[in-house]
């Protein structure tokens, strides 16, 4: 399984990468534009995306990635559930991330 982690805070992105690295191939990027760019050349099964990012937020990024043909799952990872539109994603994981919840959302429900 190939997973893209999108979070403007490097420590958050690396934490998710560390939690997943033994079960999947994980790539991290730090902005919505980087996510759009990498999805143009690399296929992913799942994108784990922060919502609150400077510039392009996670919801706008998800819309643009899907418009470009992404067929995998987008799961928002956020501390701000009230900003997450469930219709725009395949799930929501609340920060701080619980590893058991992460594994269940990424691998069991997928």
C-alpha positions as CSV (number, residue, x, y, z in Angstrom):
1,X,0.0,0.0,0.0
2,X,1.2,3.5,-0.9
3,X,0.2,6.4,1.5
4,X,0.8,10.1,1.1
5,X,0.9,12.2,4.2
6,X,0.1,15.9,3.8
7,X,0.7,18.2,6.8
8,X,2.4,21.6,7.0
9,X,4.0,20.7,10.3
10,X,6.9,18.4,9.6
11,X,6.8,16.8,13.1
12,X,3.1,15.7,12.5
13,X,3.9,14.3,9.1
14,X,6.9,12.4,10.4
15,X,4.9,11.0,13.3
16,X,2.3,9.6,10.9
17,X,5.1,8.3,8.7
18,X,6.7,6.6,11.7
19,X,3.4,5.0,12.7
20,X,2.8,3.6,9.2
21,X,6.3,2.8,7.8
22,X,6.3,-0.9,8.8
23,X,3.0,-1.6,7.0
24,X,3.1,0.6,3.9
25,X,5.3,2.8,1.7
26,X,4.8,6.3,3.0
27,X,5.7,9.6,1.4
28,X,5.3,13.0,3.2
29,X,4.8,16.5,1.8
30,X,4.3,19.8,3.6
31,X,1.7,21.6,1.4
32,X,-1.4,21.2,-0.6
33,X,0.4,22.2,-3.8
34,X,3.1,19.6,-3.2
35,X,0.4,17.0,-2.8
36,X,-1.2,18.0,-6.1
37,X,2.2,17.9,-7.8
38,X,3.2,14.5,-6.5
39,X,-0.2,12.9,-7.2
40,X,0.3,13.9,-10.8
41,X,3.3,11.5,-11.1
42,X,2.8,8.9,-8.3
43,X,-0.1,6.7,-7.5
44,X,-1.3,6.4,-3.9
45,X,-3.9,4.2,-2.3
46,X,-4.6,6.6,0.6
47,X,-3.9,10.2,1.4
48,X,-3.8,11.3,5.0
49,X,-4.4,15.1,4.9
50,X,-4.3,17.9,7.5
51,X,-7.2,20.4,7.0
52,X,-5.7,23.6,8.4
53,X,-2.7,24.4,6.3
54,X,-1.5,27.8,5.1
55,X,-2.1,28.6,1.5
56,X,-4.3,25.9,0.2
57,X,-6.2,24.0,2.9
58,X,-6.8,20.3,3.0
59,X,-10.3,20.4,1.7
60,X,-9.4,22.5,-1.4
61,X,-6.4,20.2,-1.9
62,X,-8.7,17.1,-1.8
63,X,-11.1,18.7,-4.3
64,X,-8.2,19.5,-6.8
65,X,-6.6,16.0,-6.4
66,X,-9.9,14.3,-7.1
67,X,-10.6,16.6,-10.1
68,X,-7.2,15.4,-11.4
69,X,-8.4,11.8,-11.3
70,X,-7.3,10.5,-7.9
71,X,-9.3,7.3,-7.2
72,X,-7.9,6.4,-3.8
73,X,-9.2,7.3,-0.3
74,X,-8.7,10.7,1.3
75,X,-8.7,10.7,5.1
76,X,-8.6,14.0,7.0
77,X,-6.3,14.1,10.0
78,X,-7.3,17.2,12.1
79,X,-7.6,18.7,15.5
80,X,-10.6,20.6,14.2
81,X,-13.5,18.2,13.5
82,X,-15.9,21.1,13.0
83,X,-13.9,22.2,9.9
84,X,-14.0,18.7,8.3
85,X,-16.7,18.1,5.8
86,X,-17.4,14.3,5.9
87,X,-18.8,14.4,2.3
88,X,-15.3,15.4,1.0
89,X,-13.4,12.5,2.6
90,X,-13.4,8.8,3.3
91,X,-12.9,9.4,7.0
92,X,-11.6,11.6,9.7
93,X,-8.9,11.0,12.3
94,X,-8.7,13.4,15.2
95,X,-5.4,14.7,16.5
96,X,-3.7,13.7,18.6
97,X,-3.6,10.6,16.5
98,X,-4.2,7.3,18.3
99,X,-2.2,4.6,16.5
100,X,-5.0,2.0,16.8
101,X,-7.5,4.4,15.2
102,X,-5.0,5.2,12.5
103,X,-4.4,1.5,11.6
104,X,-8.1,0.7,11.7
105,X,-9.0,3.7,9.4
106,X,-6.2,3.1,6.9
107,X,-6.0,-0.7,6.8
108,X,-9.1,-2.4,8.1
109,X,-11.7,0.0,6.6
110,X,-9.8,0.3,3.3
